[in-house]
Amino acid sequence: MDKALIKKWTPSPLTLILLGLIAYLWFRPPAEVSDANVAAPPWAVTLPDGRTVTSESLKGRVVLVNFWATWCPYCRKEKPVIDSFWRDYRARGFEVVSISVDDTPEKIAAWMADKDYAFMAAPTNASVAAAFGSVASVPTSFIVDADGRIRHKIAGQVHYPRLEKLVTPLLKAPARSTPPDTRPAGGLGAAPAP
């Protein structure tokens, strides 16, 4: 082979560094998980089709409340995983409410239809912010148990095995009959209630 041809196709050190950085950012560890055990205040969202979904209507189901945006590459990368997990576990009591942090109902509906996702998606609002606190970056997800208690916060991208590990034990647990702790969700770092 011609040495000039090899030199022409050999990337520069700067190109290699940039490719390495892109690979790191694309394949970085998916998320940081923190445990919680606090009741979320009541919240409600309006789906693009006009239906209202409330936290009360979801009691008895384990819910992934996923904060995202259509412009976020990590959100786009995790959505097929969320959809697959939802399709596999919804008959066992699992639900997804995907909350867009800045898109209009029309844009959300069009994006979800284009990707053929059937789980619920809605724009954020004040009740959601009050229930889950300030979500500083996307994707961020919360796993809410059948009693309406926030059990886990996932800061970053989710993947199927992690959802299995965090959600399936909650699907097996029966709903409690005692009233949940009413501390605000902002105390996610607090110790679990006895």
C-alpha positions as a printed Julia matrix, in Angstrom:
194×3 Matrix{Float64}:
   0.0    0.0    0.0
   1.05   3.52  -0.7
   2.41   5.35   2.39
   0.8    8.6    1.23
  -2.61   6.89   1.14
  -2.12   5.44   4.63
  -1.06   8.83   5.97
  -4.09  10.47   4.34
  -6.49   8.11   6.15
  -4.71   8.11   9.52
  -6.62  10.34  11.98
  -4.81  13.11  13.79
  -4.34  12.93  17.58
  -6.98  15.67  17.99
  -9.47  13.64  15.94
  -8.8   10.58  18.09
  -9.32  12.61  21.28
 -12.59  14.02  19.96
 -13.8   10.56  18.9
 -12.89   9.22  22.34
 -14.81  12.03  24.05
 -17.86  11.42  21.87
 -17.73   7.67  22.62
 -17.4    8.36  26.36
 -20.35  10.75  26.37
 -22.5    8.41  24.27
 -21.66   5.23  26.21
 -21.11   6.76  29.64
 -22.55   5.0   32.69
 -26.3    5.25  32.31
 -27.39   6.69  35.62
 -26.93   7.36  39.3
 -29.62   5.78  41.45
 -30.64   7.02  44.87
 -33.12   5.33  47.16
 -35.99   7.1   48.84
 -39.14   6.19  50.68
 -41.3    9.3   50.76
 -44.82  10.0   49.63
 -45.16  12.28  46.64
 -47.72  15.06  47.03
 -50.71  14.7   44.71
 -49.97  15.6   41.09
 -51.79  15.55  37.78
 -50.91  15.93  34.1
 -52.98  16.53  31.01
 -52.12  14.23  28.12
 -52.01  15.71  24.59
 -55.39  14.11  23.85
 -56.97  16.05  26.74
 -57.26  13.2   29.27
 -56.08  13.93  32.8
 -53.93  11.45  34.7
 -53.58  11.89  38.45
 -51.31  10.31  41.02
 -54.45   9.0   42.71
 -55.58   7.24  39.52
 -52.23   5.44  39.35
 -52.32   4.07  42.91
 -51.99   0.31  42.91
 -49.51   0.43  40.01
 -45.74   0.89  40.04
 -45.04   4.01  37.98
 -41.93   5.29  36.22
 -42.22   9.07  36.09
 -39.66  10.02  33.46
 -38.6   13.65  32.83
 -37.27  14.19  29.31
 -37.08  16.51  26.28
 -37.22  15.77  22.56
 -33.85  17.53  22.02
 -32.02  15.37  24.61
 -29.92  12.58  23.01
 -29.86  10.48  26.2
 -33.64  10.77  26.49
 -33.99   9.56  22.91
 -31.63   6.68  23.6
 -33.54   5.5   26.69
 -37.06   5.78  25.24
 -36.93   2.44  23.33
 -35.77   0.77  26.56
 -38.61   2.35  28.53
 -41.1    1.35  25.84
 -39.84  -2.25  25.77
 -39.91  -2.55  29.57
 -43.4   -1.0   29.7
 -44.72  -3.45  27.09
 -43.18  -6.39  28.98
 -44.39  -5.4   32.47
 -47.59  -3.35  32.09
 -49.79  -6.43  32.55
 -48.08  -6.96  35.94
 -48.97  -3.48  37.17
 -46.26  -1.22  35.69
 -47.03   2.17  34.14
 -45.01   5.0   32.58
 -45.77   8.7   32.66
 -43.2   10.53  30.57
 -43.09  14.25  31.43
 -41.59  16.61  28.84
 -39.82  19.51  30.52
 -40.3   22.0   27.69
 -42.3   20.67  24.74
 -45.86  21.58  23.78
 -48.63  18.95  23.84
 -48.7   18.99  20.02
 -44.95  18.37  19.73
 -45.1   15.61  22.35
 -47.99  13.86  20.54
 -46.25  14.1   17.16
 -42.92  12.83  18.54
 -44.53   9.9   20.38
 -46.59   8.94  17.31
 -43.53   9.16  15.05
 -41.62   6.77  17.31
 -44.68   4.5   17.83
 -44.55   4.79  21.63
 -47.86   4.08  23.36
 -47.06   4.87  27.0
 -48.36   8.14  28.44
 -46.49  11.39  27.81
 -47.44  14.92  28.87
 -45.96  18.37  29.42
 -44.79  19.35  32.89
 -46.75  21.66  35.18
 -46.67  23.14  38.69
 -48.19  20.07  40.4
 -45.49  17.82  38.94
 -42.75  20.24  40.01
 -44.21  20.34  43.53
 -44.39  16.54  43.72
 -40.95  15.68  42.34
 -38.95  18.81  43.07
 -36.75  20.71  40.71
 -35.48  18.44  37.96
 -32.19  20.04  36.99
 -31.22  17.77  34.11
 -32.81  15.28  31.77
 -33.27  12.43  31.68
 -34.3   12.03  35.32
 -36.76   9.39  36.44
 -38.58   8.47  39.62
 -39.99   5.07  40.48
 -43.19   5.36  42.49
 -44.53   2.28  44.25
 -48.14   1.07  44.33
 -48.77   3.17  47.47
 -47.68   6.41  45.79
 -44.3    6.55  47.52
 -41.19   7.63  45.64
 -38.79   4.72  46.05
 -35.96   5.53  43.64
 -34.58   8.49  41.73
 -32.57   7.76  38.59
 -30.43  10.72  37.54
 -29.46   9.88  33.98
 -30.29   7.34  31.36
 -32.07   4.12  32.35
 -31.45   0.67  30.92
 -33.52  -2.51  30.99
 -31.55  -4.52  33.62
 -31.61  -1.55  36.01
 -35.38  -1.19  35.59
 -35.76  -4.92  36.26
 -33.69  -4.61  39.43
 -35.61  -1.58  40.75
 -39.16  -2.23  39.52
 -39.78  -5.98  39.74
 -39.42  -6.2   43.57
 -42.05  -3.46  43.85
 -44.41  -5.31  41.52
 -44.33  -8.29  43.86
 -44.97  -6.22  46.98
 -48.61  -5.82  47.99
 -49.95  -2.3   48.46
 -49.86  -1.13  52.09
 -53.03  -0.34  53.96
 -51.4    2.19  56.29
 -51.38   5.84  55.25
 -48.18   6.92  53.5
 -45.72   9.39  54.97
 -46.73  12.88  53.88
 -43.3   14.48  53.98
 -42.59  16.49  50.83
 -40.68  14.7   48.09
 -37.94  17.33  48.2
 -36.44  15.34  51.07
 -35.37  12.49  48.82
 -32.03  12.28  50.56
 -33.72  11.8   53.93
 -33.72   8.49  55.7
 -36.71   6.25  54.99
 -39.64   6.52  57.35
 -39.9    3.71  59.89
